[in-house]
């Protein structure tokens, strides 16, 4: 995560928030009250919505009959507000410092967002952006861990295969030599072959993957 986070108080003018994002090269800024509690976050999307609202046209009388007054009022406030508190997104997705990078990535994918706040007891501790996740992905693994035996690696690969419905542990055999995973036997498709290569590469201690399988014979397909 990035621990040094730029924040603003709720009464900050919208134009000042926009200038802050542009000058700092950031895409969002949390909004905190005097006690340090997170109230929301102003994103680039919030600012663009505010700018676009200047060209909103009045609804026709027929359309207004079926519109939700609450939603109309909310949109008006967020597209005409003059402070951070009035245009911010109040629904904030957050994690704790103990959450894994994989969990953070899952939240971003599920919620369709570009960043999550790191909170502890309601207090802001940092922010994790997509750029932070990419840095974690390409950072070298930590040294000092005990090297796993070939048998332990083989068992881990087999356990991972059993969790995947597309992986076949009956016709596809696994051997490990000096940390290199070797697949033998038969493989159903090229897609499964690629999937198993990636699967083995995720297992700690694996130094390489060799595929020595053959295409699945038609007579075996008939019995499946």
C-alpha positions in Angstrom: 0.0 0.0 0.0 0.9 3.7 -0.2 1.0 4.9 3.4 1.4 8.6 2.7 -2.1 9.5 1.5 -3.2 13.0 0.4 -6.5 13.8 2.1 -8.9 16.8 2.2 -11.5 18.0 4.7 -15.2 17.9 3.7 -15.5 21.6 3.2 -12.7 21.7 0.5 -13.9 23.5 -2.6 -14.4 21.3 -5.7 -12.0 23.4 -7.8 -9.3 22.9 -5.1 -9.8 19.1 -5.2 -9.6 19.1 -9.0 -6.4 21.1 -8.9 -4.9 18.8 -6.2 -5.5 15.7 -8.3 -4.0 17.3 -11.3 -0.9 18.7 -9.6 -0.2 15.5 -7.6 -1.0 13.1 -10.5 -3.4 11.1 -8.4 -6.9 9.8 -9.3 -8.7 10.1 -6.0 -8.5 11.7 -2.6 -10.1 10.5 0.7 -12.3 13.0 2.6 -11.6 13.0 6.4 -13.3 14.8 9.3 -11.5 16.5 12.1 -11.2 13.2 14.0 -9.5 11.5 11.1 -12.6 9.4 10.3 -13.1 8.6 6.6 -16.3 10.2 5.3 -15.9 9.2 1.6 -13.6 9.7 -1.4 -13.6 12.1 -4.3 -12.5 10.4 -7.5 -11.9 11.6 -11.0 -15.3 10.1 -11.9 -17.0 12.3 -9.3 -15.3 15.4 -10.7 -16.3 14.5 -14.3 -19.8 13.9 -13.2 -19.8 17.3 -11.5 -18.6 18.9 -14.7 -21.0 17.0 -16.9 -23.9 18.1 -14.7 -23.5 21.7 -15.9 -25.1 20.7 -19.2 -28.0 18.7 -17.6 -31.3 19.6 -19.2 -34.6 19.7 -17.3 -36.6 16.5 -17.6 -39.8 16.5 -19.5 -43.0 16.4 -17.4 -43.9 12.9 -18.6 -40.4 11.5 -17.6 -40.5 13.3 -14.3 -43.7 11.5 -13.3 -41.9 8.2 -13.2 -38.6 9.5 -11.7 -37.5 8.8 -8.1 -37.4 12.2 -6.3 -34.7 10.8 -4.0 -32.4 9.8 -6.9 -33.1 13.1 -8.6 -32.1 15.1 -5.5 -29.0 13.0 -5.0 -27.8 13.5 -8.6 -28.5 17.2 -8.4 -26.4 17.5 -5.2 -23.5 15.6 -6.7 -23.6 17.4 -10.0 -24.0 20.9 -8.6 -22.2 20.6 -5.2 -19.4 23.0 -4.5 -17.5 21.1 -1.8 -15.8 17.7 -1.5 -18.5 16.5 0.9 -21.3 17.3 -1.6 -19.8 15.4 -4.5 -17.8 12.6 -2.9 -18.6 8.9 -3.1 -19.7 7.9 0.4 -19.7 4.1 -0.2 -16.0 3.4 0.4 -14.5 -0.1 -0.2 -11.8 -0.8 2.4 -9.5 -3.5 3.6 -7.2 -4.0 6.6 -3.4 -4.2 6.6 -3.7 -7.9 7.2 -5.6 -8.6 3.9 -3.6 -10.2 1.1 -2.9 -8.7 -2.3 -5.0 -11.4 -3.9 -8.0 -10.3 -1.7 -7.5 -6.7 -2.7 -7.3 -7.6 -6.4 -10.5 -9.6 -6.1 -12.3 -6.7 -4.5 -11.2 -4.3 -7.3 -12.3 -6.8 -10.0 -15.6 -7.5 -8.3 -16.5 -3.9 -7.5 -15.0 -2.4 -10.7 -12.9 0.1 -8.8 -9.3 1.3 -9.2 -8.3 1.6 -5.5 -9.2 0.6 -2.0 -8.6 2.3 1.3 -6.7 0.6 4.1 -8.5 1.2 7.4 -7.8 0.2 11.0 -10.6 1.0 13.5 -12.0 3.6 11.2 -8.7 5.4 10.8 -6.9 5.7 7.4 -3.6 3.8 7.2 -3.0 3.9 3.5 -4.4 3.3 0.0 -3.8 0.4 -2.4 -4.1 1.3 -6.1 -3.8 -0.9 -9.2 -0.3 0.4 -9.6 0.5 -0.9 -6.1 -0.8 -4.3 -7.0 1.3 -4.4 -10.2 4.4 -3.5 -8.2 3.7 -6.4 -5.8 3.2 -8.7 -8.7 6.6 -8.0 -10.3 8.6 -7.7 -7.1 11.0 -10.6 -6.5 10.1 -13.3 -4.0 11.5 -13.0 -0.6 14.7 -15.1 -0.1 15.5 -17.2 2.9 12.7 -19.7 2.7 13.5 -23.4 3.0 13.6 -25.2 -0.3 10.7 -27.7 -0.7 11.4 -31.3 -1.6 10.3 -32.7 -4.9 7.7 -34.9 -3.2 6.2 -31.9 -1.4 6.0 -30.0 -4.7 4.4 -32.9 -6.4 1.8 -33.3 -3.7 1.1 -29.5 -3.9 0.6 -29.7 -7.7 -1.7 -32.7 -7.4 -3.7 -30.9 -4.7 -4.1 -27.8 -6.9 -5.2 -30.0 -9.8 -7.9 -31.7 -7.8 -9.4 -28.3 -7.0 -9.9 -27.5 -10.7 -12.7 -29.3 -12.6 -10.9 -29.1 -15.9 -7.7 -30.7 -14.6 -7.4 -34.5 -15.1 -5.3 -36.4 -12.4 -6.3 -39.8 -13.9 -4.8 -39.6 -17.4 -2.3 -36.8 -16.7 0.6 -37.9 -14.4 2.9 -35.6 -12.4 6.5 -36.0 -11.6 9.0 -33.5 -10.1 12.8 -33.6 -10.6 15.0 -30.9 -9.0 12.0 -28.6 -8.7 10.9 -29.0 -12.3 7.4 -30.3 -12.8 7.0 -32.8 -15.5 3.6 -33.8 -17.0 3.2 -37.2 -18.6 0.3 -39.3 -20.0 -2.5 -37.7 -22.0 -3.8 -34.2 -22.2 -7.3 -33.3 -23.5 -6.8 -30.0 -25.1 -4.2 -27.2 -25.7 -6.2 -25.0 -23.3 -5.8 -27.6 -20.5 -2.1 -27.8 -21.3 -1.7 -24.1 -20.9 -3.8 -24.1 -17.7 -1.8 -26.8 -16.1 1.5 -25.0 -16.9 0.2 -21.9 -15.2 -1.2 -24.0 -12.3 2.2 -25.6 -11.6 4.0 -22.2 -11.8 1.9 -20.9 -9.0 3.2 -23.6 -6.6 6.0 -22.4 -4.3 9.4 -24.1 -5.1 8.6 -24.9 -8.8 11.6 -23.9 -11.0 10.1 -24.9 -14.3 7.4 -26.9 -16.2 8.0 -29.6 -18.8 5.0 -31.0 -20.7 5.7 -34.5 -22.1 2.0 -35.5 -22.6 0.4 -36.9 -25.7 -3.0 -35.9 -27.2 -5.8 -37.8 -25.7 -6.7 -40.9 -27.9 -10.2 -41.1 -29.3 -10.9 -44.4 -27.7 -10.3 -42.8 -24.2 -12.7 -40.0 -25.0 -15.4 -42.6 -25.7 -15.1 -43.9 -22.2 -15.3 -40.5 -20.5 
